[in-house]
Structure formats: C-alpha cells, structure tokens
Amino acid sequence: MTQAQGSPGPSGTPASSDTPAPSGSFDASERRAWGGKADAYARSFGLLCAHPVPELLDAALDIALDATGATAGGRVLDVGAGTGTVAAAALARGAEVTAVDAEPSMVAAAARALPGADVRLATLPQLPFPDGEFDAVIGNFVLNHVGRPRAALAELRRVTRPGGRIAVTVWGYPPAPGQSLLGRAVAAAGVPRPPDFPTLAPDEDFPSTAAGLAGLFADARLPGATARTLAWDHRVDPDTWWSGPAAGIASVGQLLTAQPPSVVAAVRAEFDRLAAEFTTPEGLLALPHTAVLAVADVPRHGRPPRTRRALTPPTRRAPGAP
C-alpha cells in the first residue's frame, strides 16, 4: 500500500485490505463516510483542510490574472468543495467561482455560504461542464477520496482550458505524527480494522509523495507538474478534534461509531493518553500534518507547457510554535 487512500489526514488509518474493492464500492464507501456530515465536518476536520487554501489559490489564480490582464481572478472551479472554504477564498480574490461536491449536505452548506457562486452537486470523474470551461481548477483533498484518481484528474484536465492551470492537494503518506493520532488511539484500544474496508485497486493507487503526485499528473497528460510537501502544526482543542470521528466522519469515524459505548470510551481514553505529547501549555493540541501540493498547466494545442517556477521548500514549525 503506497498511501492512505480514502482516509483523510486526521484519521491516520489507511483504508487498506487484502482485497481491493471495485472503484464503485470505494466511492460508495466514501459517500457513506461523509453523508450528512457537513456541519460536523466544518466544526472539526474542515478547519484542518483549510490550511493549504492560500497556497492553492496563489498557485492557481495567477494563471487567470495572466490570461485576462485584469484584476479579477478568472473562471475557477472548486472540485470537492466541501462546505465552501476554497470557493469563498477564491470569491474574495475576485474570481468567478463554480463549486461542486458529491455529497448533498456539503452542497447545501456551500450554497448557503456562497451566494455569489454557482454551487452544484456533481461527482468525479464525470463533471457537467463542457471542455475547457475554466481558467483554473482546484481540488483540495479530493483525489484521495475517489475510486479512480487517474480518471478524476483527467476530468479536471478536460474542463480546464488550454493554458489554464490545475492545483490539487492530497494527504501525505506515511502520515505525520499528529495525522495518525486518531488511528493510533483506535489501534491502542484494540479495535480491529474490518477486513472489508475498501481500498483502491493496485493499478489505481499512487504514492502520496511529491514524486508520486507528479507522476499521477504525467499519467493524465499533464507534464511539467511541480509538486512539493506542505508541513504544519494544526492547533486545535482536543474535544474539537475528537468531535470529528465521534460524529462518524471519515473511515475512522465510521469505525468508531460502529462500536459499543464501552469501546468508544476506551478509544477516547487512549486518545487522551496519546494526545499528551501534542498538548501545548494553553491546553491545545499542536498536531503535525503533511500534505502534497501539485500544480500544472494544461498544454496549449501544439505547444509544450510552460515551465513552472520553482516553489519555495516547506518550512516546518516546531510543535506548539505560534
């Protein structure tokens, strides 16, 4: 297994099993893991997923500025929009924003929060847009939640205009120490992972590293991608962090909420014990996380893609640092 496909950074529990699931089964499992969870997501894991947004927009929107020569951010598609964090930030930068998500409660929440955006229900790898519709397409932690990531990335390429830009993030693997806290608590309490947890087929999986994500871009006919690792400490109240899986969010939440109350209590006790190493003097958790950000321009017809400028190497803050 090369990465934690299907598991968000917070879980730290790779959804691996001996028998890979068909892509449809994988996608159905993802829908169950997030179904009806928009509010709980926004209060917990959504705060973590917001961290890369400024860098995603910095990378994606300058192509629109270059193309139009105006101050507006161009036509931007946010795929896997969740409750609308990326889309809201793009609107604030002057972009004309369309946002899609596969989960109805996420779409409803995003639509309420984004009166200036076109918010729709849509599922990768089949988006309801014509070829070349957008100047920039952004996918913040979406490729590690689809059963066919290569087909999904190819679809992002299809709806991006020639010369436009695609910017995506995936969770890094192996997970950073804070990233695996919840999964470690589940394991320490002796809760086994069900053998039928779905995982990607080997020919769909890819390494969640800079090189692995750049290779996925190359497979989707997006040569010249630049990818780098982001590293940060997510500062959060322990009860807020626990509230995500307690509400059944993601694979770790699905596993936790399937347990009897006594087992849930045991997992919480292990969570509190293991969280001590990340606790700041203020009583917050400073949880190290990593993600991979990749950016590529869609080749112009008959022309090679322009060379991406070098991206600044990541800076890692010490746990507890402001």
N, C-alpha and C positions, 0 to 999 in steps of 0.2 A: 504494500500500500504506500503510495507516494505522498499522499496528503490527506487532510481531514475533509474530504468531500462530503457535503451535506451537513457538516457540523459547523456552526458559527464559531468565531473565535472564542466567545465566552464559555462554550461547553467543554472544550478540551477533550472531547470524546469522539475520536474518528469513527464514523459510521461504517466500520469495516465488518465483513463477514466472509465466510468461506465461499458462499455462492453469490456472485454478483446478480443484482436484480436487473430486469429489463428497464430501459430508460423510463417507460411509462410508470412502472412501480416506484421507481426512485422519485419521480416527480409527484406522484400521488402521496407518497410519504411526506414530502416537503410541504404539500398543501395541508396535510393533517397537522404537521408540526407548527404551522403558523396561522391556521384557520381561526378567525375570530379573535386574534390576539393583538390587534393594532394598539389598543390603549396600553396593555401591559408591556408591549414592545417599546412604545415611546417612553415609558417611565423607566425602563431598565436598559436592555441591550441597545436600544436606539441611541442612547447617549454615547455609548462606545462607538457605534458605527458612524457617528457624526465627525469623528476626529479627522479623517482624511479629506473631508469635503473641500476645504480651502485649496489644498494642493491639487485635487482633481479638477477643480474649476480653473485654477491657474494654468494647468496643462491644456485643458480642453477649450477654453473660451478665447485664447489668444488667436487661434486659427480663424474664428469668426470675425474678430476685430481686423485681422489681416485681410480677410476677404472683402469686407464691406467698407473698410476705411472710415467707419462711423464709430460712435461711442456705444452703440447697442451691441449686445453680445451674440446676435445671430439666432438662428433656429436651433434649439437644443432639445434633445430627447434624453430624459432620465428613465432608464430601464431598471425595473426592480426598485421603484421609488419609495416603497415603504410608506411611512406617514408624511413624506414630502420634504425631508431636510435638504437634500441636494437641490431639488427643484426650487425651494424657497430661496436658497442662496443664489441660484442662477438668476431668478427673477430680480433679486436685489442688485445684481450686476447688470441689469438691462437686457437680459436675454428674453427671447420669445420661447416659452417653455411648454413642452408636452411631456407628461409624466404617465408611466404605465406601471402596473403591478398585477401579479396573477392572483392576489388574494383580495376578495371583496372588501373586507373590513379595512385593509390598508388603503384601498382606493377611496373608500368613503371618507376616511380620516384625512387623506391628502386633499381631496376635493374641498372639504370644509376649510382646510388651512390655506388653500391656494386658489382664491377666487380669480387670480389673474392667469392661471394656467389651464391648459387642456388636459384633464386627467381622465384616463381610461383604464378599463380592465383589459389586459392583454397578457398573453403567455408566450414566452420563448419556446421554440425557435420560429414562431410564426407571428410576426407583428403586422398590424393592419395599416401599413403605410406603403406608399409607392417607393420605388428605387430612388436613392439619392435625395430623400426628403429633407435631411437635416445637415446643418453645418458641423455639428458636434454631437456625439452620442456618449453618454456616461453610464457606466454600470458599477455602482458602489456595492460590493459584496453580493453580486448576483450570479457570477459564473460558477461559484462553488455551491450553488443551490439548484442546479439544473441537471437533468439526466444526460444531456447531450451538449457539453460545453463547447465543442468544436462547431456544431451546427448553430448554437446560440451566438457565438462570436461571428460566424459567417453571416448571420442575420443582421447583426449590428453593422457589419460592413455593408450589407446590401442597402440599408436605409440611410447610410451616410453618403453625402455627395463626394464625387472625386475631388481630392484635395482637402476634404474635411478630415476631422480628427475623432478618434475613439480613445477614451480613457477609462480604465477599469481598475478595480481593486479586488483582491481575494485575500483570505486569511493565510498567513504564513504557516508552514508546517515543516518540521515539528513545531508545536505550539510553544510560545514563550511561557515562563513560569506562571505568570498571572492568568494567562489564557487557559491554562489547564486546571485552575483551582477547582472549579465545579466538578469536572470529571474525576479529579483525584479524590474529592470528597465522596463521590458515589462509589468509587472503587474501594476506598478505605472502609466504607460501611458494609462491604461485602455484597453489593448489588451487582449481579452479573449482567452483562450486555446480552439482550436476547439474540439468539442466533439468526433470527430472520430480519434483523435490522438491514435495510437495503444499502447497497454500495454500488458504485459505478462499475460497469464492465471495464476490464483492463484496457481495452482499446479506446475508452473514453476518458480514463483518469489521466492526470498530468501532475507533475511536481509543483507544489505551491512555493516555488522559489522564483527569483528574478529570471534565471535562465529558463525554468520550466514555463513560466507565463509568456516569455518572449517566444519560446518555441510554439506555444499554442497560437499566438498571433501569426507566426510564419505558416502554420498549418491552414490558417484561414485566409491566406494570401494577403497578409499584412506585413510585408518585410520591413526591416528597419525599425522595429519597435524598440523603445527604450524602457527598461524595467528596473525598478530598484525597491529595496526593502525600506519600509517605514517602521519606526520603533518608538513607542511612547508608553508612559505610565498612565493608565486610566484611573483617576481618583474618584472614588465613589463610596457612599455609605454602605456598610455591609448588608443591612436589611434591603436596601435598594437592589444590590447585586443579587441577593438571594431571591428577590421577588420575581425575577425572570423565569427561572426554572420552576419556582413554586406555582406559577401561573400556567405551566405546561409549555413554555416557549422552547422551540428547537428540539433537537433529539434528546438532549439531557433533560429537558422539561418533560418530554413525553415519557421518558424512562422513570423520572421521579414521581410523576403523578399517577403512574400505574401501580405504585407501591402502597401497602397499608400504612396507616398513620405511624405505627411504631418504627417502621423502616425509614419513613420520611424524617422522623425525629432523629434517628441515628445518623442519617446523612447530614442533617443540619448540625449535629454535634461535631461531626468530622469537619464540616465546613468551617465552623467557628475555630476549631483547633488549628487547622491548616492556614486559616486566614491570618493568624497571629503574626506570621513572618512578613506580611504585607501591610500591617497596620501602622499608620502614622501617629505621631503624638496627638494629633487632632481627632483621632478615632476613625479616620477614613481608611479605606484600602487604597494602596498605590500599586496597581496591577500591571506589570509589564506585558505588553502586547506587541505583536508584529503583524504587518500586512505587506502585500506586494502591490505596487502601483505600476501599471504598464500603459504606455501611450504610443500610438502610431497614427500616421496619416494614411488615408485611403489613397492608393496610387491614382494619379491622373492618367487618363487614357493615352497610351503611347509614351508616357514619361515615367522615369523612375521616381520613387517617393523622395521628397527632400530629406536631408539628413537632420535628425532631431538633435537639438543642442544637448550637451551633457547635463545631467541632472545632479544637483548637489548631493553628496553622500549623506546618509542619515546620521542624525545626532541622537544618541541615547542619553536620556536623563537618568540619574540615579533614582532608585525608588524613594518616594517621599519628597523629591525635589519639587519646587514650585514650577 
